Amino acid sequence: MNFINKQLLDYGLDAVWANYLSIAIMIVLIAILCIIANFITKKVVIRLITHIVHNNKYKWDNILLEKKVFHRLSHIVPAIIIYYFASAFPNYQHFIEKIAITYMIIMTLSVISSLLSAVNDIYQTFEISKVKPIKGYIQVVKIIVFILGAILVIANLIGESPLILLSGIGALSAVFMLVFKDSLLGLVAGVQLTANDMVRVGDWIEMPKYGADGDVIDISLNTVKIRNFDHTITTLPSYALISDSFKNWRGMQASGGRRIKRSLYIDTTSISFCTEEMIEKYKHIQFLSDYIVNREREIEEYNIKNKINRSNIVNGRALTNIGVFRAYISSYLQHHPGIHKEMTLMVRQLAPGEYGLPLEIYAFTNTVQWAVYERTQADIFDHLFAVAQEFGLRIFQNPSGNDFKSIVEGPKPGLSSTE
């Protein structure tokens, strides 16, 4: 600037005006230099980097480009130029240097933040990210970086050592504990969730307390986002997954089979011993013919061996319609194409109650797809409700208003009482 001032004085300009004009010219030159440097970095260097990134086989550098890591890095160049030329303004040198350093710290923090976000996005391209997400840890690192950055900015502006400010943080630890309570709880929860593999992105979890029933779409430091099956989003605190219980359906999805556990309620008054006519009828049912033949032989051998008097049907062993129906259901499920044959499959009686005798089907489908599972389950019970009467059994159902109306009105005209 002294050179510019001297040249202006040589042209016969007043010393005061020469001083002001030299300052203005210097500012304009620095501004032009900054613009040129910014233009070169963005229009030449960044474009060159973009060309290199788009023409190689790696994917991670594309993410760095998308997060504008290089773009934000280019903002530091003008600040360096301003800092270098601060000595041209002796009266304001200290102030200009502080502003330039502050700007460089802020832009450095911005670059680090973008870089950390890019690291998280790159990590999410790997399958392990679903098992062990690092988004919460990335957020913790960001908080630490921003706190340290804020300390450096304040220390630079007041002209003190950052160590002095750091020593005062101990006295404010209680305040920090209060301010960052949720973040600290979230950090602890994130460590436990990851270490114990309790939940992953993509898991179907159920937490009735929070109205959550759907797939986990995001796990961050403070929150877990769940897309419910009605496409609403439930956001709950991360530590809720540690402090409260929840159901994770991942095991079911990984097993390849989903459980069917539903009962048919049989009217106990329709349960009876099988007559000869019924047994002959059952022998013509595809899934029962072998069972009936083998069961008849077994029962006959038992009764002969124990000299059972069969003049009364109560004596000895005999087939019942409920037992035959249970055997039919078991054989039907074993031959059903939608049932998993290598998982538990059974038909069992539960304790009878006011609704009759529960006959429970306990099996697993060979798919975990919701729509296919529901269709398979519905097909099975459609069939069982329809065939129950073929075994002389009635499905229990509480009487409806129409039933009482029929009793009160009696048989319709033209119909006999037995019709």
C-alpha positions as CSV (number, residue, x, y, z in Angstrom):
1,M,0.0,0.0,0.0
2,N,3.0,2.3,0.6
3,F,3.9,1.9,-3.0
4,I,0.4,2.9,-4.2
5,N,0.5,5.9,-1.8
6,K,3.9,7.0,-3.1
7,Q,2.7,6.8,-6.7
8,L,-0.3,9.0,-5.9
9,L,1.9,11.6,-4.1
10,D,4.1,11.6,-7.2
11,Y,1.1,12.6,-9.3
12,G,0.7,15.6,-7.0
13,L,-2.3,14.4,-5.0
14,D,-2.9,15.8,-1.5
15,A,-1.4,13.5,1.2
16,V,-4.7,13.0,3.0
17,W,-6.6,12.1,-0.2
18,A,-3.7,10.0,-1.3
19,N,-3.9,8.0,1.9
20,Y,-7.6,7.4,1.6
21,L,-7.4,6.7,-2.1
22,S,-4.5,4.2,-1.6
23,I,-6.6,2.4,1.0
24,A,-9.6,2.2,-1.3
25,I,-7.4,1.0,-4.2
26,M,-5.9,-1.7,-1.9
27,I,-9.3,-2.8,-0.8
28,V,-10.5,-3.1,-4.5
29,L,-7.3,-5.0,-5.4
30,I,-7.7,-7.4,-2.6
31,A,-11.4,-7.9,-3.5
32,I,-10.5,-8.5,-7.1
33,L,-7.8,-11.0,-6.1
34,C,-10.3,-12.8,-3.8
35,I,-12.9,-12.9,-6.7
36,I,-10.3,-14.3,-9.1
37,A,-9.1,-16.8,-6.5
38,N,-12.7,-17.9,-5.8
39,F,-13.4,-18.1,-9.6
40,I,-10.3,-20.2,-10.2
41,T,-11.1,-22.6,-7.3
42,K,-14.8,-23.0,-8.2
43,K,-14.8,-22.8,-12.0
44,V,-11.5,-24.5,-12.6
45,V,-10.4,-26.6,-9.6
46,I,-13.9,-27.8,-8.6
47,R,-14.8,-28.5,-12.2
48,L,-11.6,-30.5,-12.6
49,I,-12.3,-32.5,-9.4
50,T,-16.0,-33.0,-10.5
51,H,-14.8,-34.4,-13.8
52,I,-12.3,-36.8,-12.1
53,V,-15.0,-37.9,-9.6
54,H,-17.6,-38.6,-12.3
55,N,-15.2,-40.5,-14.5
56,N,-13.8,-43.1,-12.0
57,K,-15.2,-46.3,-10.7
58,Y,-15.4,-45.3,-7.0
59,K,-18.7,-44.2,-5.4
60,W,-17.5,-42.7,-2.2
61,D,-16.0,-39.6,-3.9
62,N,-19.4,-38.9,-5.5
63,I,-20.9,-38.6,-2.0
64,L,-18.1,-36.1,-1.0
65,L,-19.1,-34.1,-4.1
66,E,-22.8,-34.3,-3.2
67,K,-22.2,-33.1,0.3
68,K,-20.2,-30.1,-1.2
69,V,-17.1,-30.8,0.8
70,F,-14.9,-29.4,-1.9
71,H,-17.1,-26.4,-2.5
72,R,-17.0,-25.4,1.1
73,L,-13.3,-25.9,1.3
74,S,-12.9,-23.4,-1.6
75,H,-14.4,-20.6,0.7
76,I,-11.2,-20.7,2.8
77,V,-9.0,-19.4,0.0
78,P,-10.4,-15.8,0.0
79,A,-10.0,-15.7,3.8
80,I,-6.3,-16.7,3.5
81,I,-5.7,-13.9,1.0
82,I,-7.4,-11.4,3.3
83,Y,-5.3,-12.6,6.2
84,Y,-2.1,-12.4,4.2
85,F,-2.8,-8.8,3.1
86,A,-3.9,-7.6,6.6
87,S,-0.5,-6.1,7.2
88,A,-1.3,-3.6,4.4
89,F,-3.6,-1.9,6.9
90,P,-1.4,-1.4,10.1
91,N,-4.1,0.3,12.1
92,Y,-6.6,-2.4,11.5
93,Q,-4.3,-5.4,11.0
94,H,-5.1,-7.1,14.3
95,F,-8.9,-6.7,13.8
96,I,-8.7,-8.0,10.1
97,E,-6.6,-11.0,11.1
98,K,-9.1,-11.9,13.9
99,I,-12.1,-11.7,11.4
100,A,-10.2,-13.7,8.8
101,I,-9.2,-16.4,11.3
102,T,-12.8,-16.5,12.7
103,Y,-14.1,-17.0,9.2
104,M,-11.6,-19.7,8.4
105,I,-12.5,-21.6,11.7
106,I,-16.2,-21.4,10.8
107,M,-15.7,-22.6,7.3
108,T,-13.4,-25.4,8.6
109,L,-16.2,-26.5,10.9
110,S,-18.6,-26.5,8.0
111,V,-16.1,-28.6,6.0
112,I,-15.7,-31.1,8.9
113,S,-19.5,-31.3,9.3
114,S,-20.0,-32.0,5.6
115,L,-17.2,-34.5,5.7
116,L,-18.7,-36.4,8.7
117,S,-22.1,-36.4,6.9
118,A,-20.4,-37.9,3.9
119,V,-18.7,-40.5,6.0
120,N,-22.1,-41.6,7.4
121,D,-23.6,-41.7,3.9
122,I,-20.6,-43.7,2.6
123,Y,-20.9,-46.1,5.5
124,Q,-24.7,-46.6,4.8
125,T,-23.8,-48.0,1.4
126,F,-22.5,-51.1,3.2
127,E,-24.8,-53.8,4.5
128,I,-23.2,-53.6,8.0
129,S,-24.7,-50.2,8.4
130,K,-28.1,-51.8,9.0
131,V,-26.7,-53.9,11.8
132,K,-24.4,-51.3,13.4
133,P,-25.5,-47.7,12.4
134,I,-23.0,-44.9,13.2
135,K,-25.2,-41.9,12.7
136,G,-25.5,-41.3,16.5
137,Y,-21.7,-41.4,16.9
138,I,-21.3,-39.0,14.0
139,Q,-23.7,-36.6,15.6
140,V,-21.7,-36.8,18.9
141,V,-18.5,-36.0,17.0
142,K,-20.2,-33.1,15.4
143,I,-21.3,-31.7,18.7
144,I,-17.8,-32.0,20.1
145,V,-16.3,-30.4,17.0
146,F,-18.8,-27.5,17.1
147,I,-18.1,-27.0,20.9
148,L,-14.4,-26.9,20.3
149,G,-14.9,-24.6,17.3
150,A,-17.0,-22.2,19.3
151,I,-14.2,-22.1,22.0
152,L,-11.6,-21.4,19.3
153,V,-13.7,-18.6,17.8
154,I,-14.4,-16.9,21.2
155,A,-10.7,-17.3,22.3
156,N,-9.6,-15.7,19.0
157,L,-12.0,-12.8,19.3
158,I,-11.1,-12.0,22.9
159,G,-7.4,-12.7,22.4
160,E,-7.1,-15.3,25.1
161,S,-5.8,-18.9,25.0
162,P,-8.4,-21.6,24.4
163,L,-7.0,-23.5,27.4
164,I,-8.3,-20.7,29.7
165,L,-11.8,-21.2,28.3
166,L,-11.5,-25.0,28.5
167,S,-10.6,-24.8,32.2
168,G,-13.8,-22.9,32.8
169,I,-15.9,-25.7,31.3
170,G,-15.5,-27.8,34.4
171,A,-17.4,-25.2,36.4
172,L,-20.2,-25.3,33.8
173,S,-20.4,-29.1,33.6
174,A,-23.7,-29.2,35.5
175,V,-25.2,-26.7,33.0
176,F,-23.9,-28.8,30.1
177,M,-25.4,-32.0,31.7
178,L,-28.7,-30.3,31.8
179,V,-28.6,-28.8,28.3
180,F,-27.3,-32.0,26.7
181,K,-29.3,-34.4,28.8
182,D,-31.2,-35.9,25.9
183,S,-28.0,-36.1,23.8
184,L,-26.1,-37.9,26.6
185,L,-29.1,-40.3,27.2
186,G,-29.3,-40.9,23.4
187,L,-25.5,-41.6,23.2
188,V,-25.7,-44.2,26.0
189,A,-28.8,-45.7,24.4
190,G,-27.1,-45.8,21.0
191,V,-24.1,-47.6,22.4
192,Q,-26.3,-50.2,24.1
193,L,-28.6,-50.7,21.0
194,T,-25.6,-51.2,18.8
195,A,-23.6,-53.3,21.1
196,N,-26.5,-55.6,21.9
197,D,-27.8,-55.5,18.3
198,M,-31.3,-54.7,19.6
199,V,-32.6,-52.8,16.6
200,R,-31.5,-52.0,13.1
201,V,-32.7,-49.8,10.3
202,G,-35.3,-51.8,8.4
203,D,-36.5,-53.8,11.5
204,W,-40.2,-54.1,12.1
205,I,-40.8,-53.1,15.7
206,E,-43.9,-52.6,17.8
207,M,-44.2,-50.2,20.8
208,P,-47.9,-49.8,21.7
209,K,-47.1,-47.2,24.4
210,Y,-45.9,-44.8,21.7
211,G,-48.3,-45.9,19.0
212,A,-45.4,-47.3,16.9
213,D,-45.9,-50.3,14.7
214,G,-43.8,-50.4,11.6
215,D,-40.3,-50.3,10.1
216,V,-37.4,-48.4,11.5
217,I,-36.2,-45.8,8.9
218,D,-33.7,-43.8,10.9
219,I,-31.7,-44.1,14.1
220,S,-30.0,-40.9,15.2
221,L,-28.4,-39.6,18.4
222,N,-31.7,-38.5,20.0
223,T,-34.5,-40.1,18.1
224,V,-35.6,-43.2,16.3
225,K,-38.0,-42.8,13.4
226,I,-40.6,-45.5,12.6
227,R,-42.7,-45.6,9.5
228,N,-46.0,-47.2,10.6
229,F,-48.0,-49.4,8.3
230,D,-50.5,-46.6,7.7
231,H,-47.6,-44.5,6.4
232,T,-47.5,-42.2,9.4
233,I,-44.2,-41.5,11.1
234,T,-43.7,-42.1,14.8
235,T,-40.6,-40.4,16.3
236,L,-39.6,-41.6,19.8
237,P,-36.5,-40.9,21.9
238,S,-33.6,-43.4,21.5
239,Y,-33.4,-44.1,25.2
240,A,-37.1,-45.3,25.1
241,L,-35.9,-48.4,23.4
242,I,-33.7,-49.1,26.5
243,S,-36.1,-48.0,29.3
244,D,-39.3,-49.5,27.8
245,S,-40.0,-52.9,26.3
246,F,-40.7,-53.3,22.5
247,K,-41.2,-56.2,20.2
248,N,-38.8,-56.7,17.3
249,W,-40.1,-58.9,14.5
250,R,-36.6,-59.3,12.9
251,G,-36.3,-62.9,14.2
252,M,-39.6,-63.8,12.4
253,Q,-38.4,-62.2,9.2
254,A,-35.0,-63.9,9.3
255,S,-36.5,-67.3,10.0
256,G,-38.5,-67.4,6.8
257,G,-41.8,-68.3,8.4
258,R,-44.5,-66.5,10.2
259,R,-46.7,-68.1,12.9
260,I,-50.4,-68.9,12.5
261,K,-52.0,-69.3,16.0
262,R,-55.7,-69.2,15.7
263,S,-58.5,-71.4,17.1
264,L,-61.8,-72.9,15.9
265,Y,-64.4,-72.9,18.6
266,I,-66.3,-76.2,18.4
267,D,-69.8,-76.5,19.9
268,T,-69.3,-79.3,22.4
269,T,-72.9,-80.6,21.9
270,S,-71.9,-81.6,18.4
271,I,-69.0,-83.9,19.5
272,S,-69.9,-87.6,19.3
273,F,-68.5,-91.1,18.6
274,C,-68.2,-92.1,15.0
275,T,-70.8,-94.4,13.6
276,E,-70.0,-97.1,10.9
277,E,-71.6,-94.8,8.3
278,M,-69.4,-91.9,9.3
279,I,-66.2,-94.1,9.3
280,E,-67.0,-95.3,5.8
281,K,-67.6,-91.7,4.7
282,Y,-64.2,-90.6,6.2
283,K,-62.4,-93.4,4.3
284,H,-63.2,-91.6,1.1
285,I,-61.6,-88.4,2.2
286,Q,-58.1,-88.1,0.6
287,F,-56.2,-86.9,3.7
288,L,-57.9,-89.4,6.1
289,S,-58.1,-92.7,4.3
290,D,-54.8,-94.1,5.6
291,Y,-55.4,-92.6,9.0
292,I,-58.8,-94.2,9.4
293,V,-57.5,-97.7,8.3
294,N,-54.5,-97.6,10.6
295,R,-56.5,-96.1,13.5
296,E,-59.3,-98.8,13.2
297,R,-56.7,-101.6,13.2
298,E,-55.0,-100.1,16.3
299,I,-58.3,-99.7,18.2
300,E,-59.5,-103.2,17.2
301,E,-56.2,-104.8,18.4
302,Y,-56.4,-102.9,21.7
303,N,-60.0,-103.9,22.3
304,I,-59.3,-107.6,21.5
305,K,-56.1,-107.6,23.6
306,N,-57.9,-106.2,26.6
307,K,-61.1,-108.2,26.0
308,I,-63.3,-105.1,25.8
309,N,-67.1,-105.7,25.5
310,R,-68.1,-103.6,22.6
311,S,-71.9,-104.1,23.0
312,N,-71.8,-100.7,24.6
313,I,-70.0,-98.0,22.6
314,V,-68.7,-96.4,25.9
315,N,-66.5,-99.4,26.5
316,G,-63.0,-99.5,25.2
317,R,-61.6,-97.2,22.5
318,A,-63.4,-95.7,19.6
319,L,-63.1,-93.0,17.0
320,T,-64.7,-89.6,17.7
321,N,-65.7,-87.0,15.1
322,I,-63.6,-84.3,16.9
323,G,-60.5,-86.6,16.9
324,V,-60.9,-87.4,13.2
325,F,-61.4,-83.7,12.4
326,R,-58.2,-82.9,14.3
327,A,-56.3,-85.6,12.4
328,Y,-57.8,-84.2,9.1
329,I,-56.6,-80.6,9.9
330,S,-53.1,-81.9,10.8
331,S,-52.9,-83.9,7.5
332,Y,-54.4,-80.9,5.5
333,L,-51.7,-78.5,6.9
334,Q,-48.9,-81.0,6.2
335,H,-50.0,-81.1,2.5
336,H,-50.7,-77.4,2.2
337,P,-48.2,-75.6,-0.1
338,G,-48.1,-72.4,2.0
339,I,-47.1,-74.1,5.3
340,H,-43.5,-74.4,6.4
341,K,-42.8,-78.1,6.9
342,E,-39.6,-77.7,8.9
343,M,-41.2,-75.6,11.7
344,T,-43.6,-76.5,14.5
345,L,-46.9,-77.8,13.2
346,M,-49.6,-79.1,15.4
347,V,-53.4,-79.0,16.1
348,R,-54.2,-79.0,19.8
349,Q,-57.2,-78.8,22.1
350,L,-57.3,-76.0,24.6
351,A,-59.3,-75.9,27.8
352,P,-63.1,-75.8,27.0
353,G,-64.9,-72.7,28.1
354,E,-68.1,-70.7,27.5
355,Y,-67.4,-70.5,23.8
356,G,-67.0,-74.3,23.4
357,L,-63.9,-76.3,22.7
358,P,-61.0,-74.3,21.2
359,L,-59.2,-76.3,18.5
360,E,-56.0,-74.4,17.9
361,I,-54.0,-74.4,14.7
362,Y,-50.3,-73.8,15.5
363,A,-48.2,-73.6,12.4
364,F,-45.9,-71.4,10.3
365,T,-46.3,-70.1,6.8
366,N,-43.3,-70.5,4.4
367,T,-43.3,-66.8,3.7
368,V,-43.0,-63.6,5.8
369,Q,-44.7,-61.3,3.4
370,W,-47.7,-59.8,5.1
371,A,-50.2,-60.0,2.3
372,V,-49.2,-63.6,1.4
373,Y,-49.3,-64.6,5.0
374,E,-52.8,-63.2,5.5
375,R,-54.1,-64.9,2.3
376,T,-52.6,-68.2,3.3
377,Q,-54.2,-68.0,6.8
378,A,-57.5,-67.0,5.4
379,D,-57.5,-69.8,2.8
380,I,-56.9,-72.4,5.5
381,F,-59.7,-71.2,7.8
382,D,-62.1,-70.7,4.9
383,H,-61.6,-74.4,4.1
384,L,-61.9,-75.6,7.8
385,F,-65.0,-73.6,8.5
386,A,-66.6,-75.1,5.4
387,V,-65.6,-78.8,6.1
388,A,-66.4,-78.9,9.8
389,Q,-70.0,-79.8,9.2
390,E,-68.9,-82.8,7.1
391,F,-67.6,-84.3,10.4
392,G,-70.9,-83.6,12.2
393,L,-69.4,-80.7,14.1
394,R,-70.8,-77.2,14.6
395,I,-68.7,-74.1,14.9
396,F,-69.7,-72.1,18.0
397,Q,-71.1,-68.7,17.5
398,N,-73.1,-66.5,19.9
399,P,-76.8,-66.2,18.8
400,S,-77.5,-63.1,16.9
401,G,-80.7,-61.0,16.8
402,N,-81.8,-62.8,13.7
403,D,-81.6,-66.2,15.5
404,F,-83.8,-65.0,18.3
405,K,-86.2,-63.5,15.8
406,S,-86.5,-66.9,14.0
407,I,-87.2,-68.6,17.3
408,V,-90.0,-66.2,18.2
409,E,-91.6,-66.1,14.7
410,G,-91.4,-69.9,14.3
411,P,-91.1,-71.7,11.0
412,K,-92.0,-69.9,7.8
413,P,-95.4,-70.8,6.2
414,G,-95.2,-73.7,3.8
415,L,-92.2,-75.3,5.7
416,S,-92.4,-78.2,8.1
417,S,-90.9,-77.9,11.5
418,T,-88.0,-80.2,10.5
419,E,-87.0,-78.1,7.5
